[in-house]
Every structure is written in structure tokens, then in C-alpha cells.
Amino acid sequence: MLEDRVTSLDRFIIEQERLYPEATGRFSNILYDIALAAKVVTREVRRAGITDILGRAGRANVYGEDVTKLDAFANNVFIHATEHSGNVCIMASEENDGCVEIPPEYPTGSYALLMDPLDGSSNIDVNVAIGTIFSFHRKISKGPRGAVEDCLQPGRRQVAAGYVVYGSSTMLVYTTGSGVHGFTLDPTLGEFILSHRNIRIPERSTYISANESNYPKWPEEVQSYVGHLRKRSYSSRYIGSLVADFHRNLLKGGFFMYPPDQKSPTGKLRLLYEAAPLAFVIEQAGGYASDGHGPILDIQPTELHQRVPLYIGSPFETREAEAWISGRKRPDAGPSSSAG
Ligand code: P6P
């Protein structure tokens, strides 16, 4: 649509707000802050090879993983871009052990922000696409300022979720429950411009996206399902950067999985700020996300950094995988149309 070429993120947010007369605009303000933070991180990612922003920050995160300087930089940018507005009551980040409280000098608001400020950071030094993942919940705690319970809510309750992919271009993709929309950063304007209105994932896929070197460590039922897909001659597409793999699958169709294995019995990926926000996006785009037994969005979180097995993408394969892994679909039943 021609007018999309001049539909900036700001204009689109205002248009969306008009659809909901009760909207206060407070949530829209947070999206502006997220977009600004994304521009600031983009600038550093684009310069990563030039400025001294590569390499290790000399400390480890909650998992003992080396924190790169760009990880720490992105975390600070997203926290400081959103904490001042009076719209956020509390935050949780992959880079912080506990919740990030809003400094006492700032008012607090109605939303909890959960984020992985820079996912896939091990790919930074080799110029592979990386990403930011964000999720918003409404404040449910009773106190004047936020509490951890505002973060520990099932994904089904998210008010918004999305990601920024720092690839050949920077794109911001988000949903507020009315479809999924993608905006591409035009560096000559410094604006995110609507480039992908109402994204829909293809119903079926021809791509499997998994680290198949882990195959020997997967549960037998997962190995069995992968064998079933291999009989259909699926191609393999795996970058090892969740946001990049997810974004390709969202646009082209694909079945991504990070199953549990002997080393990580509950999987590697985190529920609150990786699986749940991407699950909200994929369901809004017509896809599905499962932990192998049920919807990711229905899981009641118990801790900030809990991990979860993740099967996500085109609905046909993802629902078929859940039926297969949970034992509801027998291998000899053949590809069932009901799994679609
Ligand atoms: P593996 C990156 O470190 C990450 O957290 C995700 O971005 C990615 O999907 C996954 O880990 C890759 O893990 O074990 O395949 O290297």
C-alpha cells in the first residue's frame, strides 16, 4: 500500500490508538521509548567492528555466560530509555539476576517490561544478525511500585510483545493483540517505516530450524518426530540466533525447536522474555508455540529466568510436533490433517 511507505511507527501507533477509544496513550509512549532504544542499539551494532564495543565485558550473567560489552550496553539503553516515563512499574532482563526497580525519583506506571536486550550475542563478533525481545504485562501487584508478581504472569496475559532484529536492516516487529506488524528502520530518516503490515506465517513449512548436533541428546519422541520430518525432505535452516531464526520462519514459514536434552532438561531458552513474547507474536500471525505438551502462552511462570522447551512456527508442524511428542499422535498414523 502506497501510504505504508510514509507510515512511520509513530503514525501507526496513533492510528492503532484511535481504534481503542479507551486507550490512554500511556502504552503508546512505551513503544516510542522502545523504538528510540532500538535506534541507539542499532547505531552501536552497526559500528561494532569500529568502536571498542566488541569482546567481553569481563563479567558473567546469571548463567555464567560471558557478557559482551554490547550485551551490557543494550541492557543499559533499554532500561534507561523506559524507566523515566512513568509508564513502567518494574522490569526484568536476562542480564539482571533480580527485577530492575524504577528509581525512586521517577513515577511508576501500569506496565511491567520483560526483555532480552541482546539475544544471540555470541554472534556479534562474526556479524550475524542478533536481536532484542520484549514483552509487556499489566501491573497486578497492589503496592505503589511494581513487584516480581507483575513479571510472573502467563504469556496469555501479555498486552504487547515483539522484537528488534539487527540484520541487513533493523526491523521492529510487534503485536498488541491486533495482528503482527513490521517496521524497517530507514537510516536516512531515522524513522521506523511500516514495511510488513499484518504479517501471517505460512500454514505449513518446508524448513526445520534446530541445532541437530544435539540430536543424540534429545528425548526419543523428539528424535522420532525429526525422523518423520526428514522423510518429508525438509530443508534445514539454523542460524543459532533466536530472533534471526524466528524472523525468517515468521516471514517464510518454518518449524523451530529447542528441545530439552540431558544437559538442559527444561531446554535452553527462557520463558518470560524469549518464548512467551515470541509465542504471542507467532499466535497473532497464525502460528503456534508449544513446550511439547501445551501452549507456551498458558504456562504459569514460577521464576524470572526459568527455561522452557520451545517448539514454534508454522501451525501444521508445531501442532503435529506437540501431538507427536506428547504421545497423542501415533507415528504409524501418518500425517494427519487434524494436526494442522
Ligand atoms: P545453540 C543464543 O546464544 C541463544 O540463546 C539463542 O539466540 C539461540 O537460538 C540459541 O541460544 C542457540 O543455542 O545451543 O544451538 O548454540
Residues whose N, C-alpha, C, O or C-beta is under 5 A from the ligand:
A	BS01	P6P	D119 G120 N211 G240 S241 L242
